[in-house]
Amino acid sequence: MDDRLRPRNAVNQHVDLNFRGINYSAEVYLNGYKKVLGKGMFRRHSLDVTDILSPNGQNLLAVIVHPPDHPGKIPSSGGQGGDHEIGKDVAAQYVEGWDWMTPIRDRNTGIWDEVSLSTTGPVKIMDPHLVSSFFDDYKRAYLHATVELENRSGWVAECSLSIQVETEVEDNICLVEHLQTQQLSIPPGARVQYSFPEIFFYKPNLWWPNGMGKQSLYNVTIDVDVKGYGESDMWNHLFGFRKIENYIDSATGGRLFKVNGEPVFIRGGNWILSDGLLRLSKKRYQTDIKFHADMNFNMMRCWGGGLAERPEFYHYCDVYGLLVWQEFWITGDVDGRGDPISNPNGPLDHDLFMLCARDTVKLLRNHASLALWVGGNEQTPPDDINAALKHDLRLHPQFENGNGNFSLMEENSLMSGADPSQYLDGTRVYVQGSMWDGFADGKGNFTDGPYEIQNPEDFFKDNYYKYGFNPEVGSVGMPVAATVRATMPKEGWKIPVFKKLDSGYVEEVPNPIWEYHKYIPYSKPGLVHDQILQYGTPNDLDDFCLKAQLVNYVQYRALLEGWTSHMWSKFTGVLIWKTQNPWTGMRGQFYDHLLNQTGGFYGCRSAAEPVHVQLNLATYCLEVVNTTSEQLSDVAIEATVWDLEGICPYYNVHERLTIPPKKTLTIAAMKYPESENPKPVYFLLLKLYRMSDYGILSRNFYWLHLPGGDYKLLEPYRMKKIPLKITSKVSSQGNAFEVVMKVENTSKKPNLENQLDKNSFCHKDVNGDCDDNTHNNQQASFFQKINRCFSRESNSSRVVEINGADVGVAFFLHFSVHASKKESKEGEDTRILPVHYSDNYFSLVPGEIMSIKMAFEVSPGVTPRIRLNGWNYDDDLTVL
């Protein structure tokens, strides 16, 4: 025990030993004294150990942890949640295995979350609750704060209780906006609840979801001073002023979310947890959440068979603007709807479930990103638990129908009622299950999904999905070849056998190791022809995985573009099942467990741009998506087709377009397939730009074939040698690197100089200016912050030219970062991960330039090397 944590005075200072997560119960032995930690995976424990600490600072601590009472068994057939016994406890259910996850043998028994020591004076601050309320179209705002205080002394504590609100005006420079101090007396041994007088703000900086604005956060500090002692305890939290509403939309039947009065078209993903063995860390959470923001997602659903996510998870969702749907620990498979039919009464101890639920709400409720509470996955909780959750999570009257436009009289009336921060939550809607009340069919029938490969054009069809909000729709997720080699023995490097069926379809037969890792095939006999074979039969693992990335990109871009094509007219949102795997799985992921992004990552990134130009694959019409609240005026679309010979047979510009806010607008048909002698395989490049300065708002590159065709002509296209010029600029500080790669396709151009070839991407910053070469605010902000950290002396640049005599598209280029080694063993993984790329898996038409930014850290003593690969470049070209 640290000497600093020894009590100065056993009466005045207290030391607590805190466990934020135990699975499932435990006994704590400290210096021979026994303390019991009760059952329940999702509850906090705090032990006052002041009187049993050794005065000499030498202390002995032992913790015996007991597993869940009902760990269950795994049937020979596997199954969702094994034999479902784990559902009798209040614990994570995925540990018995699922169709995407192998079982966790010890059910994650142990100390699974933070352990800490904390010291306070005689008065302790407990579970403050912060709430913002708005009036007059969000111009007038109030901060409400309620706190529990415990007087642990034997005398009346005369307290000065203060709340301070700061905002960051520049890096590490803060402005104190409000400071309020209240006096109160707390009887000995008492626990009291105190609500501060509401604090008024005029036009506070609002917190917005990713793609809608800045994630403004205020630092709120609450501290208590006790007369005769001094500072007794302090608590602080980053808080965002925002209002989240959601209700069933009358036009679509889907649940519609609003933030600060603005409708949010939900495009996001289902989240299980960061790591199946619960090796959780702030650094991993930051990467996970930033990856979701990089994909332009705006919501993550914490699935009910996983965790009540940790404050660190929510912190980075606050920072990067990801709304969070948090479920409680109920699933249909384990709690009443599984095969075999499981126990419909949920956990055996309903009181324990509610104790964990209330504690979870208190743990998470101050986070701006938390948007919704849901009772369970594909199931509702047992009736008594459901009723208790509805009661405890009921809305404060101000949040039932409010829209921020109350009159002054209404404002005075609402402000004179119960303080909203006195509620357990009071601000967020509770929905009883993931397929109820505006999700799927709204009635609890199994109307989410599908979870397999789809024909890309089907996502755009009017009959693809009938309901307004799909909480789960999934598909394939093959990682890159390097990840397969890094995570599997050589027997796992064998690609599937393609078995031709009498129906003409192909069935993929994977090796047993891939089956164990839950591989999803790229064919669905009877409905979908094998999408990898569309590019030709793969020769080996590298070829298979590269073609899989092509399919991943197309599949997930089409999924999101198809949903967005029907924005507000048919759909209010979609969540993809799922975004990542908590182990080395091979399905439903945009980055693998080693943190290497797939092609699907960048397909989503393209499709989910706040402003986006796209091709409707069902109608072949050009569409512009504007999810922002601002009208786009005087914009244009350039559509160019390039064939495999490097010729541009189709060029069309649609000028002076006006795109209303919150709208998907059909512009015109893309008529190349109807032209005389269209090529069977071709490339289509779409650019949406401002006519005033040629600033590009959206760029979208497709590879297409004529109806009934395939992509096999791309196989001989790999032999084309397209010349490239790559100019790199490197900045570094310590082990952190920022690299900008300016890539130019230098093959001969058939046309005159085009201003759009430079790809000067635009976004509007706070001053309304255009920032070049950035795809969105979040990406720009991230790299700008990094750039400020680098000393100019560390900058270096280099030019590399890749020779080639052919003319054409440089297709499906992708960078990777590696540790420099003279020699490496077969299968050795030299990659440096994670790397944050501004884009990857990109293509360049003749004369086109693209700047790719990347940021990463290396281990001490490691020299990074950057390699370029692509459809025309398979030799691991080292460009830096």
C-alpha positions, 0 to 999 in steps of 0.5 A, spaced: 500 500 500 502 506 498 504 510 504 500 516 501 494 512 502 495 511 509 490 515 513 492 521 516 487 521 521 482 515 522 476 519 524 477 525 518 480 521 512 477 515 509 480 510 504 476 506 499 478 499 495 473 500 489 472 494 484 468 496 478 467 489 475 467 482 478 465 476 475 461 473 479 462 474 486 468 474 491 471 475 498 476 480 499 482 479 504 485 485 507 490 484 512 486 478 515 480 481 514 474 478 510 469 482 506 464 479 501 463 482 494 456 480 492 453 477 486 452 480 479 457 482 473 455 489 472 455 492 479 460 496 483 463 495 489 466 500 494 469 497 501 471 502 506 478 499 508 480 505 513 480 501 519 484 495 517 490 498 513 496 497 516 500 504 519 506 502 516 504 501 509 505 494 508 498 491 507 497 484 504 491 483 499 488 477 496 481 476 492 478 470 491 473 470 485 467 465 484 465 464 477 457 465 475 453 460 478 450 457 472 456 457 467 452 452 463 455 447 458 456 447 450 451 442 446 455 438 441 451 442 436 454 449 439 448 454 438 447 461 440 448 462 448 450 454 449 445 451 453 442 458 455 444 456 463 448 463 463 442 466 462 440 465 470 445 469 472 446 477 471 452 476 466 454 477 459 451 471 455 456 471 449 461 467 453 457 460 452 458 461 444 454 464 439 454 463 431 460 469 431 464 467 437 467 461 440 465 459 447 470 462 453 472 456 457 472 460 464 466 464 462 471 470 464 471 469 471 475 474 475 476 481 476 474 484 469 474 491 470 478 497 474 480 496 481 482 503 484 484 506 491 481 512 493 481 517 499 476 522 501 475 526 507 469 526 512 464 527 506 464 523 500 461 525 493 457 519 490 454 519 483 452 526 481 447 527 475 448 532 470 442 534 465 441 540 460 435 543 458 433 547 453 428 553 451 427 558 446 430 554 440 436 552 444 438 559 445 437 558 453 440 552 456 440 550 464 445 545 467 441 541 472 446 537 477 444 533 483 449 529 488 449 524 493 453 526 499 455 521 505 458 524 511 462 518 514 464 522 520 461 522 527 459 529 527 455 534 523 459 536 517 459 544 515 460 543 508 461 548 502 459 545 496 461 548 489 460 546 482 465 549 476 464 549 469 469 550 464 470 550 457 476 549 452 478 555 448 484 552 445 489 547 447 489 546 454 487 553 455 480 553 459 475 558 461 471 558 467 464 559 465 460 558 471 462 557 479 457 556 484 458 555 491 452 552 496 453 551 504 449 545 507 450 541 513 450 534 513 448 530 520 453 524 522 453 518 518 447 521 514 447 520 506 443 526 503 441 528 496 442 535 494 440 539 487 444 545 486 440 551 483 440 550 476 445 554 472 443 558 466 447 558 459 446 563 453 447 559 447 452 554 449 456 550 445 452 544 443 454 537 442 453 534 436 453 527 433 459 525 428 457 528 421 453 534 424 457 538 428 462 539 433 463 535 439 463 540 444 464 538 451 465 542 458 469 540 464 464 540 470 467 539 477 464 538 483 468 539 490 466 539 497 470 542 503 468 541 510 469 546 515 475 544 519 478 539 514 479 542 507 477 539 501 474 532 502 472 530 495 472 532 488 469 529 482 469 531 475 466 529 468 466 532 461 459 534 459 455 535 453 450 540 452 445 536 447 438 534 447 436 527 444 429 525 442 426 519 439 419 517 437 416 512 432 415 516 425 408 516 422 411 516 415 416 510 415 414 506 422 421 506 424 424 510 430 426 517 428 432 520 432 433 527 433 439 531 436 438 538 438 432 538 434 435 536 428 433 529 425 439 524 424 439 518 419 442 513 423 447 509 419 451 505 424 453 498 427 452 493 432 458 492 437 459 486 442 465 488 446 472 490 444 475 483 446 472 477 448 477 475 454 475 482 457 482 485 456 480 492 456 484 498 455 483 506 454 488 505 448 484 500 445 477 503 446 480 510 443 482 506 436 475 502 436 471 508 437 475 512 432 475 507 427 467 507 427 467 515 426 472 514 421 467 510 417 462 516 418 458 512 423 453 516 428 451 510 432 453 504 436 448 499 439 451 495 445 448 488 444 444 485 450 449 479 450 455 483 451 457 488 456 454 494 459 460 498 456 465 502 460 466 509 462 472 509 457 468 507 451 463 512 452 468 517 453 471 516 446 464 516 444 463 523 447 469 525 443 468 522 436 460 523 436 458 516 436 450 515 439 450 509 443 444 504 444 445 501 450 441 494 452 441 490 458 443 483 459 437 479 455 437 476 449 432 472 445 436 466 444 438 465 452 431 468 455 425 465 452 426 464 444 432 459 443 433 452 440 432 449 445 427 454 448 430 457 454 428 460 460 423 466 459 423 468 466 430 471 465 435 471 471 433 467 477 434 473 481 430 479 479 432 484 484 439 483 483 438 484 475 435 491 477 440 493 482 445 492 477 441 496 472 440 502 476 448 502 478 449 501 470 445 507 469 448 511 475 455 509 472 453 512 465 448 517 465 452 523 464 455 521 457 453 525 452 453 520 447 448 515 451 442 516 447 437 510 448 436 504 453 433 498 451 431 492 455 434 486 451 436 483 444 430 480 440 426 479 447 423 483 452 425 482 459 420 478 464 414 482 465 416 485 472 423 487 470 420 490 464 415 494 468 421 496 473 425 499 468 419 503 465 418 506 471 425 507 473 427 510 466 421 514 466 422 521 462 421 527 466 415 531 463 420 536 460 423 531 456 416 527 454 415 532 448 419 538 449 423 541 442 426 546 445 421 551 443 417 552 450 414 559 451 417 563 457 411 561 461 412 554 459 419 555 461 417 558 468 412 552 469 417 546 467 423 550 471 418 550 478 417 542 478 422 537 480 429 537 478 430 533 472 437 531 475 433 528 481 431 522 476 435 516 475 435 518 468 429 522 466 432 524 459 432 518 455 427 513 452 427 506 454 424 501 449 423 494 451 426 490 446 430 491 439 425 489 435 419 493 438 416 500 438 419 502 431 425 497 430 424 491 425 416 490 425 415 493 432 412 487 434 417 483 436 417 478 430 424 476 427 424 481 422 431 483 422 437 481 418 439 478 413 446 476 415 449 473 409 452 475 402 447 479 398 446 481 390 449 489 391 443 491 387 438 488 391 439 493 397 436 499 393 430 495 391 423 497 394 422 490 396 428 489 400 426 491 407 419 492 409 420 496 415 423 503 417 429 501 422 433 495 421 437 494 428 441 488 425 443 487 417 449 483 416 454 480 411 461 477 410 467 479 413 474 476 410 480 479 413 486 480 409 491 475 408 496 477 413 491 477 418 490 469 416 497 468 417 498 471 423 492 468 427 492 461 424 497 455 423 498 453 415 493 448 415 488 455 416 491 458 410 488 453 405 482 457 401 475 454 400 473 449 395 468 451 390 463 446 389 459 446 383 452 445 384 447 442 379 443 448 380 449 452 377 450 455 383 457 454 387 458 452 394 464 454 398 467 449 402 472 452 407 477 448 411 475 446 418 479 452 421 475 457 418 469 453 420 471 454 427 472 461 426 465 462 423 467 464 416 461 466 412 461 464 405 461 469 399 455 465 395 448 463 397 446 457 393 439 459 390 440 466 391 447 469 390 452 467 385 459 466 389 461 474 389 469 472 389 468 468 383 465 474 379 473 476 379 475 469 377 478 463 381 483 465 386 489 462 386 492 462 393 490 465 400 493 472 397 489 472 391 482 470 395 483 475 400 484 481 395 478 479 391 474 478 398 476 485 399 473 488 393 467 484 394 467 487 402 467 494 399 462 493 394 457 489 399 457 494 404 457 500 400 451 498 397 448 496 403 449 503 406 447 507 399 441 502 398 438 504 405 440 512 404 437 512 397 430 511 401 432 516 407 426 518 410 421 516 405 422 509 407 427 508 412 430 512 418 436 508 420 440 501 419 445 498 424 450 493 421 451 486 424 456 487 426 462 492 425 468 488 429 469 481 432 472 480 439 476 475 437 479 472 431 473 471 427 472 471 420 465 474 419 461 481 420 467 485 421 470 492 418 476 491 421 479 484 424 481 483 431 489 485 430 486 492 428 487 491 420 481 495 416 478 491 411 475 493 404 468 494 407 471 499 412 472 504 406 466 502 402 462 504 409 466 510 409 464 512 402 457 511 403 456 514 409 459 521 408 454 526 410 454 529 403 455 523 398 454 522 390 452 515 388 449 510 383 443 507 384 445 500 382 437 498 381 435 504 377 442 506 374 440 513 376 445 518 379 443 520 386 445 526 391 445 525 399 445 531 403 444 529 410 446 536 413 441 541 415 444 546 410 442 546 402 447 545 397 447 550 392 450 551 385 453 544 385 455 539 379 456 532 378 461 530 373 460 523 371 466 519 367 467 512 365 473 509 363 474 502 360 480 497 361 484 500 355 484 507 359 479 510 354 474 515 357 468 513 352 463 517 357 463 524 360 457 528 362 456 534 367 450 535 371 450 543 373 447 548 377 444 543 382 440 545 388 440 539 393 435 540 399 437 539 406 436 532 409 434 529 402 436 524 397 435 527 390 435 523 384 439 527 378 439 523 372 440 516 369 447 514 367 446 512 360 453 509 358 450 501 359 445 504 354 450 507 349 452 503 343 457 498 344 458 499 351 464 495 354 462 489 359 467 491 364 468 499 366 470 504 371 465 509 373 468 516 377 463 520 380 465 527 383 460 532 386 463 539 387 462 546 388 462 550 381 465 556 384 471 553 386 471 546 384 472 544 391 470 536 391 464 535 396 464 527 394 468 522 390 465 515 389 469 510 384 465 504 382 467 498 378 461 495 374 459 490 369 453 490 364 447 486 366 448 478 367 456 479 366 462 479 371 468 482 373 473 476 370 476 481 365 479 485 370 484 478 371 488 480 365 487 487 367 492 486 373 498 485 368 497 493 366 503 497 368 500 504 370 505 509 372 505 512 379 508 518 382 508 518 390 510 524 394 511 523 401 511 527 407 513 525 414 512 528 420 514 525 427 515 526 434 518 520 438 514 514 436 508 517 433 508 518 426 504 522 421 505 521 413 502 524 407 502 520 401 500 524 394 499 519 389 498 521 382 496 517 376 501 519 371 499 515 365 497 519 359 490 523 359 486 523 353 483 530 355 485 536 357 487 539 364 481 538 369 481 542 375 477 536 378 483 531 378 487 535 383 481 532 388 481 538 393 476 536 398 472 541 402 468 541 408 466 547 412 469 549 418 467 554 423 469 560 419 465 557 413 472 556 409 474 550 405 479 546 407 483 542 402 484 534 402 480 532 407 474 528 407 470 531 413 470 535 419 472 529 424 478 527 420 481 534 419 480 535 426 484 529 428 490 530 423 490 537 425 491 536 432 496 531 431 500 536 426 500 541 432 504 535 436 510 534 431 516 539 431 517 542 424 525 539 424 522 532 424 519 533 417 522 530 411 519 528 404 521 523 398 519 522 391 518 515 388 516 514 381 513 507 379 514 506 372 509 503 367 508 504 359 500 502 360 495 507 360 489 506 365 486 506 372 490 505 377 486 500 381 484 498 388 491 501 391 492 500 398 497 502 403 500 498 409 505 500 414 511 495 416 516 494 421 523 494 417 526 488 417 532 485 413 529 478 413 522 475 416 520 468 416 514 465 412 508 468 415 511 473 420 507 479 421 511 485 420 505 490 420 504 496 424 497 496 427 493 500 428 494 505 422 489 511 421 488 512 414 484 518 411 482 513 405 485 506 403 483 501 397 482 507 392 483 508 385 486 513 380 484 515 373 489 517 368 492 524 371 488 524 377 491 526 384 489 523 391 493 525 398 492 519 403 494 521 410 496 516 415 497 516 423 500 511 427 505 509 433 511 504 433 515 501 438 521 504 441 527 502 436 522 500 430 523 504 423 517 504 419 516 502 412 510 504 408 508 499 402 503 500 396 499 494 393 494 494 388 490 490 383 496 492 378 501 492 383 502 486 387 510 486 389 509 489 395 512 496 393 516 500 398 514 507 397 517 510 404 
